[in-house]
Each structure stands twice: as structure tokens, then as C-alpha cells.
Amino acid sequence: MDAPRPIPWFVWIAAALFFVAVIAVYVYGSITSPLSEPDEARYAELAREMVVSGDWVTPHLNSVKYFEKPPLVYWSSAVAFAAFGISELSARLPSLLSAIATVALTVWLAARMYGGATALIALPIISIGPLFGILAQTLVLDMTLTWLTTLAVAALSSVTDCETTLVSPVRISTL
């Protein structure tokens, strides 16, 4: 059986340009649309109140303690508010960065597990998927959860050192 041919460098350059274009579309969508009701506005208000009150431990919504969801996204948006000012883009920055990291990790995992050709196929599949694109431009907890789950899979892949096959239960049990 012949070894797979290496992918030419210009294909990787084209993939990188495609990735940059996807990032530009995500950023444009994050800037141009107002926060939607009820979730985006609620999460942005929680982050804004953290910055204004200085209480980063207890989330408040309209001065009432709000423990309905894990605070990681609120903290991330509050850090973006403190660094870049209060705006729609700052509020959505955690989701936007999580989406970019998820795409990059997915392409890396595909290249590591199945080769460069599969990674080049995975790039447009994940990045231009309608739901993924919408969630990348929306302040919801789902994109951060997706990124952290992908990060866990990448860590597991690194630990088990799988290069061409999926992780098997036998290999995991040897950890």
C-alpha cells in the first residue's frame, strides 16, 4: 500500500486564509447584531454587574443573586468588559474565542488522528456549519462548553498517543 502523498504547502496557506475569512465573518456578525433576549442580555447584564459592583464571586442579575448557571462565561465576559469596555463584541468575545479555539483544535485533532487531508475537510465542515456559526456569534454557554469538551478530547488524545485510530477503551484503561 502506498503512503499518502504530503499535502502541498499552498493548500495549507489556502486553508489558513479560509480560517481567517471565517474569523472575520464571525467577528462581523458579533459586531453588527444587538444582544438578543432573553439569554444574551441576561448573561451580559450579569457580567456588567460584576464589573460595576466589583463582586466577581457572586453573580447578580438586577441586584439579585443569580446562581442558575456556572459563572465561567460571566467571568469571561466581565474580563472582556473590563479590558475593552462594555459592548456587544466584548460580551460575545468568550463565545467567539471559544469557537475559534474549537475550530483550531478540531483541525489539529483531525490532522493528528487521520492525516492532513482529513484536517482540510474538517475545517470547512465545522466552521461553516450553521448552528456552530450562530453559536460562535452569540453569548451563550454552549460554545464555551463545546471548546472545553474539545479540549478534553485533545488532552485525552495526547495522553493516549493515538495517531491513526480512535481511542479504544483498552488504551484508556491503561491510564
C-alpha positions in Angstrom: 0.0 0.0 0.0 1.4 3.4 -1.0 2.0 6.0 1.7 -0.3 9.0 1.4 1.1 11.9 -0.5 2.0 15.0 1.5 -0.3 18.0 1.1 1.4 20.9 -0.8 2.2 24.0 1.2 -0.2 26.2 -0.9 -3.1 24.1 0.2 -2.3 24.8 3.9 -2.0 28.5 3.0 -5.4 28.4 1.4 -6.8 26.7 4.5 -5.3 29.3 6.7 -6.8 32.1 4.5 -10.2 30.4 4.7 -9.9 30.2 8.5 -9.0 33.9 8.7 -12.1 34.7 6.5 -14.3 32.6 8.8 -13.0 34.5 11.8 -13.8 37.8 10.0 -17.3 36.7 9.4 -17.8 35.6 13.0 -16.4 39.0 14.2 -18.6 40.9 11.8 -21.7 39.0 13.0 -20.8 39.7 16.6 -20.4 43.4 16.0 -23.4 44.1 13.8 -26.3 42.5 15.7 -27.6 43.7 19.1 -27.8 41.3 22.1 -30.9 39.1 21.8 -33.4 38.5 24.5 -33.6 36.8 26.9 -30.3 34.9 27.3 -27.7 37.2 25.7 -29.0 40.2 27.5 -29.2 38.4 30.8 -25.6 37.0 30.6 -24.2 40.4 29.5 -26.0 42.1 32.4 -24.6 39.6 34.9 -21.1 40.3 33.6 -21.7 44.1 33.6 -22.9 44.0 37.2 -19.7 42.0 38.2 -17.6 44.8 36.7 -19.6 47.6 38.2 -20.0 46.1 41.7 -16.5 44.6 41.9 -18.1 41.4 43.2 -16.7 38.7 41.0 -17.7 35.8 43.3 -21.4 36.2 43.5 -23.2 36.8 40.2 -26.1 39.3 40.4 -28.9 40.0 38.0 -30.7 43.3 38.8 -29.0 43.2 42.2 -30.5 39.7 43.0 -28.1 36.8 43.5 -28.2 34.6 40.4 -26.8 31.0 40.7 -28.7 29.4 37.9 -25.7 28.7 35.6 -21.9 28.2 36.1 -20.2 31.6 36.2 -17.3 30.9 33.8 -18.9 32.7 30.9 -19.9 35.6 33.1 -16.4 35.9 34.4 -15.0 35.8 30.8 -17.4 38.5 29.6 -16.7 40.6 32.7 -12.9 40.4 31.9 -13.7 41.4 28.3 -15.8 44.3 29.6 -13.0 45.4 31.9 -10.4 45.2 29.2 -12.3 46.5 26.1 -15.3 48.4 27.5 -19.0 47.4 27.6 -20.2 46.5 24.1 -21.8 43.7 22.2 -18.5 42.4 20.9 -16.9 42.4 24.4 -19.9 40.5 25.7 -19.6 37.9 22.9 -15.8 37.7 23.0 -15.8 34.5 25.1 -18.0 32.6 22.7 -16.1 34.0 19.7 -12.7 32.9 21.1 -14.1 29.6 22.1 -15.4 29.0 18.6 -12.0 29.9 17.1 -10.2 27.6 19.5 -12.7 24.8 18.8 -12.1 25.0 15.1 -8.3 25.1 15.6 -8.4 22.1 18.0 -10.7 20.1 15.7 -8.4 20.6 12.7 -5.4 19.7 14.8 -7.1 16.6 16.2 -8.2 15.5 12.7 -4.6 16.0 11.3 -3.1 14.1 14.3 -5.6 11.2 14.2 -6.3 10.8 10.5 -3.9 13.0 8.5 -3.7 16.3 6.8 -6.4 15.6 4.1 -9.0 14.9 6.8 -8.0 18.0 8.6 -8.6 20.1 5.5 -12.0 18.5 5.1 -12.8 19.1 8.8 -12.0 22.8 8.6 -15.0 23.9 6.4 -17.3 21.3 7.8 -17.1 22.6 11.4 -16.5 26.3 10.7 -19.4 26.9 8.2 -21.9 24.7 9.9 -25.0 26.9 10.5 -25.5 26.1 14.2 -21.8 26.4 15.0 -21.6 29.7 13.2 -24.6 31.1 15.0 -23.4 30.0 18.4 -20.0 31.5 17.7 -21.6 34.9 17.4 -23.9 34.5 20.4 -23.3 35.0 24.1 -24.5 31.6 25.3 -22.8 28.9 27.4 -22.8 26.3 24.7 -19.8 27.4 22.7 -17.6 27.5 25.8 -18.8 24.1 26.7 -18.0 22.9 23.2 -14.5 24.3 23.4 -13.8 22.7 26.8 -15.1 19.4 25.6 -13.0 19.5 22.5 -10.0 20.5 24.7 -10.7 17.4 26.9 -10.7 15.2 23.8 -7.5 16.7 22.6 -5.9 16.2 26.0 -7.1 12.6 26.1 -5.7 12.1 22.6 -2.4 13.5 23.6 -2.2 11.3 26.7 -3.2 8.1 24.9 -0.9 9.0 21.9 -3.3 7.8 19.3 -2.2 8.7 15.8 -4.3 6.8 13.3 -7.2 5.3 15.2 -9.9 6.4 17.6 -9.2 6.0 21.3 -10.1 2.5 22.4 -11.4 1.5 25.8 -8.4 -0.8 26.3 -6.0 2.1 25.9 -7.9 4.4 28.2 -8.0 1.7 30.9 -4.2 1.6 30.9 -4.0 5.2 32.1 
